[in-house]
Amino acid sequence: MDDIISSPNVFGCVFVDHQGLCLGAKGDASSESSGIIAAIADQAAKLEPQSQPPIIVFEDDTKRCIIQRNGIVTGAIYKTH
């Protein structure tokens, strides 16, 4: 997590297991979002179940949240533009 949080424009990250349990959070990211992050990744994966897990991006004018599952761990990275 230290490597990720020190990347340019990254201001927070959260990692969760497949049940939504927070495995770790750094920076300006809340562990309280862990359940919804896991649920978003689960629902998006159902759109094309035979494909690799998708990368989900939520963004506004100044920042974005990038969610991706890798095995049983899902990560959310918060970045500024």
N, CA and C atoms as a LAMMPS dump frame, in Angstrom:
ITEM: TIMESTEP
0
ITEM: NUMBER OF ATOMS
243
ITEM: BOX BOUNDS ff ff ff
-5.0000000000000000e+02 5.0000000000000000e+02
-5.0000000000000000e+02 5.0000000000000000e+02
-5.0000000000000000e+02 5.0000000000000000e+02
ITEM: ATOMS id mol type element x y z
1 1 1 N 0.812 -1.188 0
2 1 2 C 0 0 0
3 1 3 C 0.86 1.259 0
4 2 1 N 2.003 1.192 0.627
5 2 2 C 2.878 2.372 0.644
6 2 3 C 3.331 2.748 -0.755
7 3 1 N 3.617 1.733 -1.599
8 3 2 C 4.017 2.019 -2.979
9 3 3 C 2.886 2.689 -3.756
10 4 1 N 1.668 2.215 -3.533
11 4 2 C 0.521 2.775 -4.252
12 4 3 C 0.247 4.202 -3.807
13 5 1 N 0.217 4.424 -2.507
14 5 2 C -0.128 5.75 -1.986
15 5 3 C 0.932 6.79 -2.346
16 6 1 N 2.153 6.335 -2.623
17 6 2 C 3.207 7.276 -3.002
18 6 3 C 3.252 7.543 -4.514
19 7 1 N 2.372 6.89 -5.274
20 7 2 C 2.294 7.123 -6.715
21 7 3 C 1.722 8.512 -6.997
22 8 1 N 2.082 9.098 -8.135
23 8 2 C 1.574 10.437 -8.466
24 8 3 C 0.045 10.497 -8.482
25 9 1 N -0.496 11.544 -7.902
26 9 2 C -1.934 11.847 -7.884
27 9 3 C -2.78 10.904 -7.037
28 10 1 N -2.193 9.919 -6.378
29 10 2 C -2.966 9.003 -5.537
30 10 3 C -3.078 9.612 -4.143
31 11 1 N -4.331 9.668 -3.645
32 11 2 C -4.513 10.205 -2.299
33 11 3 C -5.174 9.222 -1.348
34 12 1 N -5.472 8.01 -1.815
35 12 2 C -6.028 7.003 -0.927
36 12 3 C -6.174 5.665 -1.617
37 13 1 N -6.21 4.594 -0.802
38 13 2 C -6.462 3.257 -1.336
39 13 3 C -7.073 2.38 -0.249
40 14 1 N -7.888 1.43 -0.685
41 14 2 C -8.536 0.473 0.207
42 14 3 C -8.437 -0.892 -0.457
43 15 1 N -8.143 -1.92 0.344
44 15 2 C -8.133 -3.287 -0.152
45 15 3 C -9.077 -4.12 0.697
46 16 1 N -9.9 -4.942 0.025
47 16 2 C -10.926 -5.724 0.71
48 16 3 C -10.889 -7.162 0.218
49 17 1 N -11.413 -8.076 1.043
50 17 2 C -11.517 -9.459 0.598
51 17 3 C -12.838 -9.669 -0.126
52 18 1 N -13.1 -10.902 -0.571
53 18 2 C -14.293 -11.186 -1.376
54 18 3 C -15.602 -11.014 -0.612
55 19 1 N -15.523 -10.937 0.722
56 19 2 C -16.722 -10.738 1.534
57 19 3 C -16.898 -9.283 1.966
58 20 1 N -15.989 -8.416 1.562
59 20 2 C -16.095 -7.008 1.911
60 20 3 C -15.366 -6.619 3.179
61 21 1 N -14.588 -7.53 3.749
62 21 2 C -13.81 -7.217 4.943
63 21 3 C -12.601 -6.378 4.547
64 22 1 N -12.396 -5.274 5.229
65 22 2 C -11.274 -4.39 4.925
66 22 3 C -9.955 -5.053 5.303
67 23 1 N -9.067 -5.173 4.338
68 23 2 C -7.737 -5.724 4.586
69 23 3 C -6.733 -4.621 4.885
70 24 1 N -7.068 -3.399 4.482
71 24 2 C -6.192 -2.267 4.743
72 24 3 C -6.661 -1.032 4.013
73 25 1 N -6.373 0.126 4.597
74 25 2 C -6.715 1.408 3.982
75 25 3 C -5.603 2.392 4.303
76 26 1 N -5.31 3.254 3.362
77 26 2 C -4.254 4.276 3.535
78 26 3 C -4.726 5.581 2.952
79 27 1 N -4.185 6.663 3.469
80 27 2 C -4.488 7.979 2.938
81 27 3 C -5.909 8.397 3.236
82 28 1 N -6.479 9.147 2.321
83 28 2 C -7.824 9.676 2.478
84 28 3 C -8.837 8.691 1.91
85 29 1 N -8.863 7.497 2.482
86 29 2 C -9.8 6.448 2.071
87 29 3 C -10.336 5.798 3.339
88 30 1 N -11.621 5.549 3.363
89 30 2 C -12.266 5.029 4.566
90 30 3 C -12.458 3.522 4.494
91 31 1 N -12.138 2.839 5.574
92 31 2 C -12.393 1.403 5.65
93 31 3 C -13.892 1.118 5.659
94 32 1 N -14.698 2.117 5.973
95 32 2 C -16.155 1.944 5.978
96 32 3 C -16.712 1.694 4.582
97 33 1 N -15.947 2.002 3.546
98 33 2 C -16.408 1.778 2.173
99 33 3 C -16.101 0.369 1.677
100 34 1 N -15.484 -0.459 2.494
101 34 2 C -15.027 -1.768 2.025
102 34 3 C -16.16 -2.66 1.517
103 35 1 N -17.28 -2.675 2.191
104 35 2 C -18.396 -3.521 1.761
105 35 3 C -18.948 -3.114 0.406
106 36 1 N -19.12 -1.826 0.193
107 36 2 C -19.667 -1.351 -1.075
108 36 3 C -18.667 -1.552 -2.217
109 37 1 N -17.379 -1.442 -1.925
110 37 2 C -16.359 -1.689 -2.951
111 37 3 C -16.427 -3.138 -3.418
112 38 1 N -16.534 -4.069 -2.492
113 38 2 C -16.646 -5.489 -2.854
114 38 3 C -17.935 -5.743 -3.626
115 39 1 N -19.036 -5.124 -3.204
116 39 2 C -20.325 -5.328 -3.872
117 39 3 C -20.304 -4.78 -5.297
118 40 1 N -19.703 -3.617 -5.497
119 40 2 C -19.603 -3.049 -6.845
120 40 3 C -18.802 -3.974 -7.752
121 41 1 N -17.68 -4.471 -7.256
122 41 2 C -16.85 -5.386 -8.054
123 41 3 C -17.624 -6.663 -8.381
124 42 1 N -18.367 -7.205 -7.416
125 42 2 C -19.166 -8.416 -7.657
126 42 3 C -20.215 -8.191 -8.735
127 43 1 N -20.95 -7.104 -8.619
128 43 2 C -22.034 -6.837 -9.575
129 43 3 C -21.486 -6.578 -10.98
130 44 1 N -20.406 -5.838 -11.083
131 44 2 C -19.82 -5.559 -12.399
132 44 3 C -19.309 -6.836 -13.056
133 45 1 N -18.761 -7.754 -12.265
134 45 2 C -18.252 -9.019 -12.813
135 45 3 C -19.376 -9.882 -13.381
136 46 1 N -20.59 -9.696 -12.898
137 46 2 C -21.736 -10.474 -13.386
138 46 3 C -22.171 -10.063 -14.792
139 47 1 N -21.748 -8.889 -15.245
140 47 2 C -22.132 -8.438 -16.585
141 47 3 C -21.548 -9.322 -17.676
142 48 1 N -20.322 -9.782 -17.48
143 48 2 C -19.663 -10.688 -18.42
144 48 3 C -18.905 -11.738 -17.613
145 49 1 N -19.613 -12.742 -17.1
146 49 2 C -19.003 -13.706 -16.186
147 49 3 C -17.87 -14.544 -16.778
148 50 1 N -17.808 -14.662 -18.088
149 50 2 C -16.754 -15.462 -18.718
150 50 3 C -15.479 -14.664 -18.971
151 51 1 N -15.49 -13.371 -18.681
152 51 2 C -14.343 -12.493 -18.931
153 51 3 C -13.555 -12.249 -17.653
154 52 1 N -12.415 -11.607 -17.816
155 52 2 C -11.626 -11.166 -16.663
156 52 3 C -12.436 -10.139 -15.876
157 53 1 N -12.204 -10.028 -14.569
158 53 2 C -12.919 -9.003 -13.802
159 53 3 C -12.661 -7.613 -14.389
160 54 1 N -13.714 -6.807 -14.501
161 54 2 C -13.556 -5.489 -15.121
162 54 3 C -12.862 -4.483 -14.207
163 55 1 N -12.376 -3.432 -14.805
164 55 2 C -11.884 -2.278 -14.065
165 55 3 C -13.024 -1.267 -14.062
166 56 1 N -13.438 -0.847 -12.877
167 56 2 C -14.556 0.079 -12.724
168 56 3 C -13.997 1.438 -12.341
169 57 1 N -14.444 2.484 -13.033
170 57 2 C -13.949 3.833 -12.744
171 57 3 C -15.132 4.764 -12.512
172 58 1 N -15.122 5.415 -11.362
173 58 2 C -16.068 6.48 -11.055
174 58 3 C -15.256 7.769 -11.039
175 59 1 N -15.766 8.791 -11.701
176 59 2 C -15.004 10.036 -11.701
177 59 3 C -15.912 11.252 -11.726
178 60 1 N -15.368 12.344 -11.216
179 60 2 C -16.022 13.636 -11.331
180 60 3 C -15.007 14.619 -11.91
181 61 1 N -15.232 15.894 -11.746
182 61 2 C -14.35 16.887 -12.367
183 61 3 C -12.931 16.895 -11.81
184 62 1 N -12.744 16.433 -10.578
185 62 2 C -11.428 16.57 -9.945
186 62 3 C -10.784 15.267 -9.508
187 63 1 N -11.555 14.211 -9.354
188 63 2 C -10.97 12.965 -8.846
189 63 3 C -11.66 11.742 -9.44
190 64 1 N -11.03 10.59 -9.216
191 64 2 C -11.605 9.332 -9.682
192 64 3 C -11.321 8.219 -8.69
193 65 1 N -12.175 7.213 -8.717
194 65 2 C -12.017 6.002 -7.917
195 65 3 C -11.949 4.841 -8.895
196 66 1 N -10.87 4.072 -8.812
197 66 2 C -10.645 2.946 -9.717
198 66 3 C -10.726 1.667 -8.892
199 67 1 N -11.643 0.778 -9.262
200 67 2 C -11.864 -0.469 -8.526
201 67 3 C -11.529 -1.641 -9.431
202 68 1 N -10.749 -2.586 -8.899
203 68 2 C -10.417 -3.787 -9.669
204 68 3 C -10.232 -4.965 -8.724
205 69 1 N -10.73 -6.115 -9.153
206 69 2 C -10.551 -7.356 -8.396
207 69 3 C -9.399 -8.143 -9.004
208 70 1 N -8.589 -8.726 -8.124
209 70 2 C -7.506 -9.6 -8.551
210 70 3 C -7.541 -10.808 -7.622
211 71 1 N -8.096 -11.921 -8.099
212 71 2 C -8.272 -13.087 -7.239
213 71 3 C -9.347 -12.809 -6.209
214 72 1 N -9.008 -13.012 -4.933
215 72 2 C -9.992 -12.77 -3.879
216 72 3 C -9.865 -11.38 -3.257
217 73 1 N -8.931 -10.584 -3.754
218 73 2 C -8.721 -9.235 -3.216
219 73 3 C -9.201 -8.203 -4.234
220 74 1 N -9.937 -7.214 -3.734
221 74 2 C -10.389 -6.093 -4.557
222 74 3 C -9.752 -4.83 -4.023
223 75 1 N -9.244 -4.015 -4.934
224 75 2 C -8.623 -2.761 -4.549
225 75 3 C -9.358 -1.573 -5.113
226 76 1 N -9.394 -0.5 -4.352
227 76 2 C -9.927 0.781 -4.807
228 76 3 C -8.838 1.822 -4.619
229 77 1 N -8.527 2.522 -5.674
230 77 2 C -7.493 3.566 -5.623
231 77 3 C -8.16 4.892 -5.952
232 78 1 N -7.901 5.873 -5.107
233 78 2 C -8.476 7.205 -5.27
234 78 3 C -7.386 8.145 -5.792
235 79 1 N -7.687 8.805 -6.917
236 79 2 C -6.705 9.666 -7.571
237 79 3 C -7.318 11.008 -7.929
238 80 1 N -6.464 12.02 -8.011
239 80 2 C -6.879 13.29 -8.591
240 80 3 C -6.493 13.272 -10.064
241 81 1 N -7.131 14.123 -10.85
242 81 2 C -6.822 14.181 -12.29
243 81 3 C -5.488 14.808 -12.523
